[in-house]
């Protein structure tokens, strides 16, 4: 009988402990979880403002030399972008799929930074046989380009595809089986004032390398990172 009373007493003590202390423990754990989560978000944001150099074999990768013709029939080389933060892309004017989205998003960057002399955009056509300077000029006017530093560039197809596939590792190629006859990745590349490819880290600490030009959230990130590079001394 005494043993039964002992069990009842112990059970009562456990019940009281649970009622009084467990809610406090839960609140504290939840509070610490929120603080930890916020701390991680803050650190992640701060970490992402320090843009990485994209390295191959330990060497920072820069934009290869090129010389093409823009929509105003002017010869433009990679040297024309030195001293400017630049966003580069590969597209074609008759693209029926991702290019209209990409260049609508690119236009938001143009609207944001077009007044700055140290910002530029380079859009390389992967269909230069169609995209003559005249065609590119009409395309630029259709998109309401504001910046004098947004260059739509054309040249020899072999040279442009080499720049895309080898220079940037952004795929571009002829494919008669797909809409428009060409396939390519919708990436935007961010270049600093010294001609180096730059990027933020992803949530796992790895470089993103490129920004998806069809994704508004990624373009928003890119806009922040452009400003970070413009602010660099």
LINFEN-V969654 format. One record per residue. N is the residue number from 1. PHI is phi in whole degrees, 0 to 359 (* if undefined). PSI is psi in whole degrees, -180 to 180 (* if undefined). NEAR is the number of other ideal C-beta (glycine too) atoms within 12 Angstrom. Layout:
{{N/PHI/PSI/NEAR} {N/PHI/PSI/NEAR}}
This chain:
{{1/*/-44/7} {2/298/-36/8} {3/296/-40/9} {4/297/-41/10} {5/299/-37/11} {6/297/-45/12} {7/298/-42/13} {8/297/-41/14} {9/296/-43/14} {10/295/-42/14} {11/298/-40/14} {12/296/-42/14} {13/297/-43/15} {14/298/-41/15} {15/298/-46/14} {16/297/-43/13} {17/301/-43/15} {18/296/-44/15} {19/296/-40/12} {20/275/-45/12} {21/259/-32/15} {22/298/-44/15} {23/303/-37/13} {24/293/-40/14} {25/296/-44/14} {26/299/-45/13} {27/300/-41/13} {28/293/-43/14} {29/298/-44/14} {30/297/-41/14} {31/298/-44/14} {32/293/-34/14} {33/296/-42/14} {34/294/-44/14} {35/299/-44/14} {36/296/-41/14} {37/296/-44/14} {38/296/-40/14} {39/298/-42/14} {40/295/-39/15} {41/295/-43/15} {42/297/-46/14} {43/296/-38/17} {44/296/-41/20} {45/295/-44/19} {46/296/-41/14} {47/297/-39/20} {48/288/-18/26} {49/285/-17/22} {50/266/93/20} {51/286/142/33} {52/274/157/27} {53/271/136/25} {54/278/120/30} {55/246/140/16} {56/240/121/18} {57/55/39/7} {58/80/1/8} {59/249/131/11} {60/300/132/21} {61/271/129/28} {62/248/166/27} {63/290/129/35} {64/295/160/26} {65/297/140/17} {66/208/161/33} {67/213/112/20} {68/228/-179/34} {69/246/135/29} {70/265/-175/36} {71/293/-13/32} {72/256/17/21} {73/64/27/17} {74/260/142/19} {75/282/129/18} {76/234/131/33} {77/241/175/22} {78/298/-26/29} {79/294/-25/18} {80/291/-13/24} {81/257/-2/35} {82/294/139/20} {83/84/4/21} {84/232/141/34} {85/283/127/39} {86/231/141/45} {87/251/129/47} {88/240/145/45} {89/214/165/47} {90/237/132/47} {91/205/-177/49} {92/207/149/43} {93/291/-27/35} {94/266/10/21} {95/299/124/32} {96/265/2/16} {97/243/-92/20} {98/274/-24/29} {99/299/-42/36} {100/301/-37/23} {101/291/-45/24} {102/303/-48/37} {103/281/-21/36} {104/293/-41/22} {105/290/-38/35} {106/297/-35/46} {107/298/-33/29} {108/295/-32/26} {109/290/-40/44} {110/298/-43/32} {111/295/-35/22} {112/287/-40/25} {113/240/8/30} {114/294/-19/22} {115/279/-8/14} {116/267/132/26} {117/284/-16/15} {118/259/24/24} {119/230/142/34} {120/211/163/41} {121/229/138/47} {122/236/120/42} {123/244/110/44} {124/265/125/46} {125/281/136/43} {126/266/4/43} {127/233/65/33} {128/293/-21/32} {129/294/-34/20} {130/274/-42/23} {131/271/78/35} {132/285/167/22} {133/307/-39/27} {134/298/-45/19} {135/296/-41/23} {136/294/-36/39} {137/297/-45/24} {138/296/-38/17} {139/296/-45/34} {140/299/-42/32} {141/295/-37/17} {142/296/-34/17} {143/271/0/30} {144/65/41/17} {145/298/131/29} {146/260/-37/22} {147/282/138/30} {148/286/-11/22} {149/258/16/30} {150/261/107/38} {151/255/125/39} {152/263/118/46} {153/245/138/45} {154/226/161/40} {155/181/-151/31} {156/286/134/19} {157/303/-43/26} {158/301/-41/17} {159/291/-41/25} {160/290/-43/40} {161/293/-33/29} {162/293/-42/23} {163/300/-42/34} {164/292/-55/40} {165/284/-38/24} {166/260/-45/18} {167/292/-40/28} {168/248/-14/35} {169/60/36/21} {170/252/117/33} {171/292/136/20} {172/212/137/37} {173/194/165/25} {174/277/134/22} {175/209/99/15} {176/298/-16/10} {177/278/-12/10} {178/253/161/16} {179/300/128/15} {180/92/-18/25} {181/85/-3/21} {182/227/149/35} {183/233/146/29} {184/198/165/34} {185/270/144/29} {186/270/47/33} {187/269/148/35} {188/252/133/43} {189/255/136/44} {190/256/125/48} {191/240/135/42} {192/275/-179/37} {193/292/-16/26} {194/260/7/22} {195/88/12/31} {196/264/142/29} {197/284/129/38} {198/235/161/41} {199/197/158/34} {200/272/170/34} {201/274/150/25} {202/274/-174/18} {203/293/-13/15} {204/257/7/9} {205/85/6/14} {206/263/151/14} {207/293/137/26} {208/291/-29/28} {209/73/-65/28} {210/233/163/36} {211/251/136/40} {212/284/114/25} {213/289/-12/39} {214/263/0/27} {215/251/117/20} {216/298/-36/18} {217/295/-40/14} {218/290/-36/29} {219/293/-35/34} {220/296/-43/19} {221/300/-44/32} {222/300/-42/42} {223/300/-42/29} {224/296/-41/23} {225/286/-31/38} {226/300/-47/40} {227/298/-39/22} {228/300/-44/25} {229/290/-37/36} {230/297/-31/29} {231/278/-14/17} {232/293/142/18} {233/266/*/7}}
